[in-house]
Amino acid sequence: MASVSYKIRERKDGSASIYLHFNYGKKKVVRYKMKISISNIKNWNKSNQRIKVNNDDREAVNKNKDLDEFKQYAEELIYQYEQNEIELDSERIKFDLSLFGKVSKRKKDKDKSTSFLKFYKWYVKYYLIHVKPGMSQSYSKESMKPIKTTIAKIEQYESIYGPLEFDDIDLLFHEQFINMLLDDGYSPNYIGNHIKNIKTIMNNAFERKYHKSLDYKTRSFTQPKGESDHIYLTHEEIEKIKNVDLSKQRNSDFLNRVRNLFLISCYSGLRVSDLLNLTADNIKTRKNDSGDEEEYFELKMIKTQSRIVIPIGSKISNVLSKYDNRIPPKVSSQKINKKIKDIAELAEVNDIVKIKSKKGREEVIERKPKHDLITIHTGRRSFCTNAYLDNVPVLAIMQATGHKSEKTFLKYIKASSKDHLNQLSKTGIF
């Protein structure tokens, strides 16, 4: 059975800090530093774990009252843990104790244990270290990024409507939160990702018995979605980018690095985070069924921490050969996104593309030359789409790209109805 007690730690000047010791198992103790201290270690009554009331410490009465309140709060936590059969660890206990607030100021906020934002921030911190149930490893920093971005939007909401408790995450919140982001001009997909993150946090808190609110599970608590008009490059367009002469351009060496990194993305389907972290150590060699040696990439993906292998075919080999069979020197994704547009324009990848999107509540239709829409991520999308149209089995493509579900993978396929018709015609079933 868990228990709590106060102990002190002497400082060099003879004063002392007070710690709450939360014992929750054999040799399992959380030492929680209080915001209260004593000016003289002799003023501590060890038997009743309180400050002696005398002239040396005139605030002793108030400090003892704070200690009583905090200990009572800690004992109530123990009761909740035992009643709900909650499995304890140090991070959970520290988080719950921190919800009491600054005890020395004796804040009387309403039920601090229901603070949604505090739990959200704890979730981000906790699951970067610990493995979430249902996952094989903890979140990587890369995969936690999109979840973390929602915190700023919740803080924006709270600045307008006030602090959120778990019970406040209801259909009214859903409507107000979406309207706030629509007013800021965000797209349905962007808003939908934030709603998805909020539902993830609510689910985790529900499983940990922090709340009993179920509005977030109803059909009405939807994630807005919109069609994405992302582009892909055909084999012919990739060849144009590969062959365009950059020798007369300013900073031609740098532009060649940008181009070659982009081409590796087109030929491998690697995410930008994995592409820009490739090293010579990721290049492996094996003997194929014919006994010939062949090279391949082997790496653990940063976003999902899954291991993948990707053959290094002749196209990638030709790129690597320009750098003594090494990976081209790194270029930031921001610079690639900027310069690959210029390179594609020189390569005359300039078909006019009609883009439909929603900005806030308005549907916007724009017509832009294709080169203006290319980013480093276009390489991965082009790999997926071209492999799919070349009738490479979906499972084989997914094994190379690391996609876990076919539904997610198919979002990358940006083929037109004409492309699909051509693909069906090649099958011979019609």
C-alpha positions as CSV (number, residue, x, y, z in Angstrom):
1,M,0.0,0.0,0.0
2,A,1.3,3.5,-0.9
3,S,2.1,6.0,1.8
4,V,3.4,9.6,2.1
5,S,5.6,11.4,4.6
6,Y,7.7,14.5,4.8
7,K,11.5,14.6,5.2
8,I,14.0,17.4,5.0
9,R,17.4,17.9,3.4
10,E,19.9,20.2,5.1
11,R,21.6,23.0,3.2
12,K,25.1,24.4,3.7
13,D,23.7,27.5,5.5
14,G,21.8,25.5,8.1
15,S,18.4,25.9,6.5
16,A,16.6,22.9,4.9
17,S,14.4,22.0,2.0
18,I,11.2,19.9,2.6
19,Y,10.4,16.9,0.4
20,L,7.3,14.8,0.2
21,H,8.2,11.1,0.0
22,F,5.6,9.2,-2.0
23,N,6.3,5.5,-1.3
24,Y,4.5,3.2,-3.8
25,G,6.3,-0.1,-3.6
26,K,9.5,-1.8,-2.4
27,K,12.3,0.7,-2.9
28,K,10.0,2.8,-5.1
29,V,9.9,6.4,-3.9
30,V,9.1,9.7,-5.5
31,R,10.8,12.6,-3.8
32,Y,8.8,15.7,-4.5
33,K,10.4,19.0,-3.5
34,M,8.0,21.4,-1.8
35,K,7.9,25.1,-2.4
36,I,8.3,25.5,1.4
37,S,11.6,25.6,3.3
38,I,12.8,26.2,6.9
39,S,15.4,28.8,7.9
40,N,16.9,26.6,10.6
41,I,17.1,22.8,10.6
42,K,16.5,22.8,14.3
43,N,13.0,24.1,13.7
44,W,11.9,20.8,12.2
45,N,9.9,18.4,14.3
46,K,10.8,15.0,13.0
47,S,8.2,13.0,14.9
48,N,5.1,14.9,13.6
49,Q,6.8,16.1,10.4
50,R,6.0,19.7,10.9
51,I,7.8,23.0,11.5
52,K,8.1,24.1,15.1
53,V,6.1,27.2,15.9
54,N,8.5,29.8,17.4
55,N,9.9,33.2,16.9
56,D,12.6,31.9,14.4
57,D,10.0,31.2,11.7
58,R,7.0,33.5,12.0
59,E,5.3,31.8,9.0
60,A,5.4,28.4,10.6
61,V,1.7,28.2,11.1
62,N,0.8,29.0,7.5
63,K,3.6,26.7,6.2
64,N,2.3,23.8,8.3
65,K,-1.2,24.5,7.0
66,D,0.2,24.2,3.5
67,L,1.9,21.0,4.4
68,D,-1.3,19.6,5.8
69,E,-3.2,20.5,2.6
70,F,-0.7,19.0,0.3
71,K,-0.4,15.8,2.3
72,Q,-4.1,15.4,2.3
73,Y,-4.1,15.9,-1.5
74,A,-1.4,13.2,-1.9
75,E,-3.4,10.8,0.3
76,E,-6.5,11.4,-1.8
77,L,-4.4,10.5,-4.8
78,I,-3.5,7.2,-3.2
79,Y,-7.2,6.5,-2.5
80,Q,-8.0,7.2,-6.2
81,Y,-5.1,5.0,-7.4
82,E,-6.2,2.0,-5.3
83,Q,-9.9,2.4,-6.0
84,N,-9.3,2.5,-9.8
85,E,-6.5,-0.1,-9.7
86,I,-4.1,2.2,-11.5
87,E,-0.6,0.9,-12.2
88,L,1.8,3.5,-10.8
89,D,5.2,4.9,-12.1
90,S,7.2,7.8,-11.0
91,E,6.3,10.0,-14.0
92,R,2.5,9.5,-13.3
93,I,2.9,10.4,-9.6
94,K,5.0,13.5,-10.3
95,F,2.5,14.7,-12.8
96,D,-0.4,14.2,-10.5
97,L,1.4,15.9,-7.6
98,S,2.3,18.9,-9.8
99,L,-1.4,19.4,-10.6
100,F,-2.0,20.7,-7.1
101,G,-0.1,23.9,-8.0
102,K,2.0,26.1,-5.9
103,V,1.0,25.0,-2.4
104,S,2.6,27.9,-0.7
105,K,0.1,30.2,-2.4
106,R,-2.8,27.9,-1.6
107,K,-4.5,28.2,-4.9
108,K,-8.1,27.1,-4.8
109,D,-8.5,26.4,-8.5
110,K,-11.4,24.0,-9.3
111,D,-10.3,20.4,-9.5
112,K,-6.8,20.8,-10.9
113,S,-6.6,17.1,-11.7
114,T,-8.9,17.7,-14.7
115,S,-6.6,20.2,-16.5
116,F,-6.6,19.1,-20.1
117,L,-3.7,21.2,-21.3
118,K,-1.4,20.0,-18.4
119,F,-2.2,16.4,-19.2
120,Y,-1.6,17.1,-22.9
121,K,1.9,18.5,-22.2
122,W,2.6,15.5,-19.8
123,Y,1.6,13.1,-22.6
124,V,4.1,14.6,-25.0
125,K,6.9,14.5,-22.5
126,Y,6.0,11.0,-21.1
127,Y,5.7,9.1,-24.4
128,L,8.9,10.5,-25.8
129,I,10.5,8.3,-23.1
130,H,8.0,5.5,-22.5
131,V,6.3,3.1,-24.9
132,K,2.6,3.8,-25.3
133,P,0.3,0.8,-25.1
134,G,-0.2,-0.7,-28.5
135,M,3.1,0.6,-29.9
136,S,6.3,-1.2,-30.2
137,Q,8.5,1.7,-29.2
138,S,8.2,5.3,-27.8
139,Y,7.5,8.2,-30.1
140,S,10.4,9.6,-31.9
141,K,10.8,13.4,-31.8
142,E,9.8,13.5,-35.5
143,S,6.6,11.5,-35.0
144,M,5.7,13.5,-31.9
145,K,6.0,16.9,-33.7
146,P,2.5,17.0,-35.3
147,I,1.0,16.0,-31.9
148,K,2.9,18.7,-30.1
149,T,1.8,21.5,-32.5
150,T,-1.8,21.2,-31.3
151,I,-0.7,22.6,-27.9
152,A,-0.3,26.1,-29.3
153,K,-3.8,25.9,-30.7
154,I,-5.3,24.8,-27.4
155,E,-3.5,27.7,-25.7
156,Q,-5.0,30.0,-28.3
157,Y,-8.4,28.6,-27.6
158,E,-7.9,29.0,-23.8
159,S,-6.9,32.7,-24.3
160,I,-10.4,33.3,-25.8
161,Y,-12.7,30.9,-23.8
162,G,-10.8,30.2,-20.6
163,P,-9.0,27.1,-19.2
164,L,-10.1,23.7,-20.4
165,E,-10.9,20.7,-18.1
166,F,-11.6,17.3,-19.5
167,D,-15.3,17.7,-19.2
168,D,-15.1,20.8,-21.4
169,I,-14.0,18.8,-24.4
170,D,-17.5,18.5,-25.7
171,L,-19.5,19.3,-28.8
172,L,-19.5,23.1,-28.0
173,F,-15.7,23.0,-27.7
174,H,-15.6,21.1,-31.0
175,E,-17.6,23.8,-32.8
176,Q,-15.8,26.7,-31.2
177,F,-12.3,25.2,-31.8
178,I,-13.1,24.5,-35.5
179,N,-14.6,28.0,-36.0
180,M,-11.5,29.6,-34.4
181,L,-9.2,27.8,-36.9
182,L,-11.5,28.5,-39.9
183,D,-11.5,32.2,-39.0
184,D,-7.7,32.0,-39.1
185,G,-7.8,30.7,-42.6
186,Y,-6.7,27.1,-42.0
187,S,-7.7,24.2,-44.3
188,P,-10.1,21.3,-43.2
189,N,-7.2,18.8,-43.3
190,Y,-5.1,21.0,-41.1
191,I,-8.0,21.4,-38.6
192,G,-8.8,17.7,-38.8
193,N,-5.3,16.8,-37.7
194,H,-5.7,18.9,-34.6
195,I,-9.0,17.3,-33.8
196,K,-7.4,13.8,-34.3
197,N,-4.7,14.8,-31.8
198,I,-7.2,16.0,-29.2
199,K,-9.1,12.7,-29.5
200,T,-5.9,10.8,-29.0
201,I,-5.1,12.6,-25.8
202,M,-8.7,12.3,-24.5
203,N,-8.5,8.5,-25.2
204,N,-5.3,8.1,-23.2
205,A,-6.7,10.2,-20.3
206,F,-9.9,8.2,-20.3
207,E,-8.0,4.9,-20.1
208,R,-6.0,6.3,-17.2
209,K,-9.3,7.2,-15.5
210,Y,-8.8,11.0,-15.5
211,H,-12.3,11.6,-16.8
212,K,-15.5,10.0,-17.8
213,S,-16.5,12.4,-20.6
214,L,-17.5,10.7,-23.9
215,D,-18.6,13.5,-26.2
216,Y,-15.3,13.2,-28.1
217,K,-16.3,9.7,-29.1
218,T,-19.6,10.6,-30.7
219,R,-20.1,10.8,-34.5
220,S,-20.6,14.6,-34.2
221,F,-17.1,15.1,-32.9
222,T,-15.7,14.7,-36.4
223,Q,-12.4,15.4,-38.0
224,P,-12.8,17.9,-40.9
225,K,-11.3,16.5,-44.2
226,G,-10.7,18.0,-47.6
227,E,-9.4,16.7,-50.9
228,S,-5.6,17.3,-51.3
229,D,-4.4,18.3,-54.8
230,H,-0.8,17.3,-54.3
231,I,1.1,16.6,-57.5
232,Y,3.5,13.9,-58.6
233,L,6.1,13.8,-61.3
234,T,5.9,11.3,-64.2
235,H,9.0,9.3,-65.3
236,E,9.4,11.8,-68.2
237,E,9.4,14.8,-65.9
238,I,11.9,13.3,-63.5
239,E,14.1,12.6,-66.5
240,K,13.9,16.2,-67.5
241,I,15.0,17.3,-64.1
242,K,17.8,14.7,-64.2
243,N,19.1,15.9,-67.6
244,V,18.8,19.7,-67.4
245,D,22.1,21.5,-67.7
246,L,22.9,23.4,-64.6
247,S,26.6,24.2,-65.4
248,K,25.9,27.8,-66.4
249,Q,23.8,28.5,-63.3
250,R,25.1,30.4,-60.3
251,N,26.1,28.0,-57.5
252,S,25.8,25.1,-59.9
253,D,27.5,22.7,-57.5
254,F,24.9,23.5,-54.8
255,L,22.1,23.1,-57.3
256,N,23.5,19.7,-58.4
257,R,23.4,18.6,-54.8
258,V,19.8,19.7,-54.4
259,R,18.9,17.9,-57.7
260,N,20.7,14.7,-56.7
261,L,19.1,14.5,-53.3
262,F,15.7,15.0,-54.9
263,L,16.4,12.3,-57.4
264,I,17.3,9.8,-54.7
265,S,13.9,10.6,-53.1
266,C,12.1,10.0,-56.5
267,Y,14.0,6.7,-56.9
268,S,13.7,5.4,-53.3
269,G,10.5,6.9,-51.8
270,L,12.4,7.9,-48.7
271,R,10.9,10.5,-46.4
272,V,12.8,13.7,-46.2
273,S,13.8,13.1,-42.6
274,D,15.3,9.7,-43.5
275,L,16.8,11.0,-46.8
276,L,18.7,13.8,-45.0
277,N,20.1,11.4,-42.4
278,L,21.4,8.8,-44.8
279,T,25.1,8.0,-44.4
280,A,27.5,5.5,-45.9
281,D,26.7,3.2,-43.0
282,N,23.2,2.7,-44.5
283,I,24.6,1.3,-47.7
284,K,24.8,-2.5,-47.4
285,T,25.9,-5.3,-49.8
286,R,24.5,-8.8,-50.3
287,K,24.6,-11.5,-52.9
288,N,21.4,-12.0,-54.8
289,D,19.9,-15.3,-56.0
290,S,22.3,-15.3,-59.0
291,G,25.3,-14.9,-56.8
292,D,25.9,-11.3,-57.9
293,E,26.6,-8.6,-55.4
294,E,24.0,-5.8,-55.1
295,E,23.7,-2.8,-52.8
296,Y,20.7,-1.7,-50.8
297,F,19.8,0.9,-48.2
298,E,19.1,-0.4,-44.7
299,L,17.8,2.0,-42.1
300,K,15.5,2.6,-39.2
301,M,12.9,5.3,-40.2
302,I,13.0,8.3,-37.9
303,K,9.2,8.9,-37.9
304,T,8.1,5.3,-37.1
305,Q,11.3,3.7,-35.9
306,S,10.5,0.8,-38.3
307,R,13.4,-0.9,-40.2
308,I,13.2,-0.9,-44.0
309,V,15.4,-2.1,-46.8
310,I,15.4,-0.5,-50.3
311,P,17.3,-1.8,-53.3
312,I,19.9,0.5,-54.8
313,G,19.2,0.2,-58.5
314,S,21.1,1.7,-61.4
315,K,19.4,5.1,-61.1
316,I,20.4,5.6,-57.5
317,S,23.9,4.1,-58.2
318,N,24.4,6.7,-60.9
319,V,23.7,9.5,-58.4
320,L,26.0,8.0,-55.7
321,S,28.8,7.5,-58.2
322,K,29.1,11.3,-58.5
323,Y,30.1,11.3,-54.8
324,D,32.5,8.3,-54.7
325,N,29.6,6.0,-53.9
326,R,28.6,8.1,-51.0
327,I,25.4,10.1,-50.1
328,P,25.4,13.7,-51.5
329,P,26.3,16.3,-48.8
330,K,23.2,17.4,-46.8
331,V,21.0,20.3,-47.8
332,S,18.2,21.5,-45.5
333,S,14.7,20.6,-46.6
334,Q,13.8,24.3,-46.8
335,K,16.6,25.0,-49.3
336,I,15.7,22.0,-51.3
337,N,12.0,23.1,-51.4
338,K,13.1,26.5,-52.7
339,K,15.8,25.4,-55.2
340,I,14.0,22.4,-56.7
341,K,11.4,24.7,-58.1
342,D,14.0,26.7,-59.9
343,I,15.6,23.5,-61.3
344,A,12.3,22.2,-62.4
345,E,11.5,25.5,-64.1
346,L,14.8,25.2,-66.0
347,A,13.8,21.7,-67.0
348,E,10.5,23.0,-68.4
349,V,8.3,21.1,-66.0
350,N,5.7,23.8,-66.6
351,D,2.3,22.2,-67.2
352,I,-0.4,24.3,-65.7
353,V,-2.1,22.6,-62.8
354,K,-5.5,23.5,-61.3
355,I,-5.4,23.4,-57.6
356,K,-8.5,23.4,-55.4
357,S,-8.2,24.2,-51.8
358,K,-10.1,25.6,-48.8
359,K,-8.7,28.6,-47.0
360,G,-10.9,29.0,-43.9
361,R,-14.5,28.9,-45.2
362,E,-13.7,29.8,-48.8
363,E,-12.9,27.4,-51.6
364,V,-10.0,28.7,-53.7
365,I,-9.1,27.6,-57.2
366,E,-5.7,28.5,-58.4
367,R,-3.8,27.7,-61.6
368,K,0.0,27.3,-61.3
369,P,2.9,26.0,-63.3
370,K,3.8,22.5,-62.0
371,H,7.3,23.5,-61.1
372,D,5.9,26.0,-58.5
373,L,4.3,23.1,-56.6
374,I,7.2,20.8,-56.3
375,T,8.7,20.1,-52.9
376,I,11.1,17.5,-51.5
377,H,8.0,15.5,-50.5
378,T,7.0,15.3,-54.2
379,G,9.8,12.8,-54.6
380,R,8.3,10.3,-52.2
381,R,4.8,10.8,-53.7
382,S,6.2,10.4,-57.2
383,F,7.9,7.1,-56.3
384,C,4.7,5.7,-54.9
385,T,2.5,6.8,-57.8
386,N,4.9,5.7,-60.5
387,A,5.5,2.3,-58.9
388,Y,1.7,1.8,-58.6
389,L,1.1,2.8,-62.2
390,D,3.9,0.4,-63.3
391,N,1.9,-2.4,-61.6
392,V,4.4,-3.0,-58.8
393,P,2.4,-4.9,-56.1
394,V,1.1,-2.5,-53.5
395,L,2.6,-4.6,-50.6
396,A,6.0,-4.4,-52.2
397,I,5.8,-0.6,-52.5
398,M,4.6,-0.4,-48.9
399,Q,7.5,-2.5,-47.6
400,A,9.9,0.0,-49.3
401,T,8.1,3.1,-48.1
402,G,7.3,1.8,-44.6
403,H,3.5,2.5,-44.8
404,K,1.6,0.4,-42.3
405,S,-1.8,0.5,-43.9
406,E,-3.0,0.4,-47.5
407,K,-5.4,3.2,-46.7
408,T,-2.6,5.5,-45.8
409,F,-0.5,4.4,-48.7
410,L,-3.3,5.1,-51.2
411,K,-3.4,8.7,-50.2
412,Y,0.0,9.0,-51.8
413,I,-1.3,7.9,-55.2
414,K,-2.0,11.0,-57.2
415,A,-2.7,9.4,-60.5
416,S,-5.4,10.9,-62.8
417,S,-8.4,9.0,-64.1
418,K,-6.6,8.8,-67.4
419,D,-3.6,7.2,-65.7
420,H,-5.9,4.7,-64.0
421,L,-7.5,3.9,-67.4
422,N,-4.1,3.3,-69.0
423,Q,-3.1,1.0,-66.1
424,L,-6.3,-1.0,-66.4
425,S,-5.8,-1.3,-70.2
426,K,-2.4,-2.9,-69.7
427,T,-3.8,-5.7,-67.5
428,G,-5.5,-7.6,-70.3
429,I,-8.7,-8.3,-68.3
430,F,-10.9,-6.1,-70.5
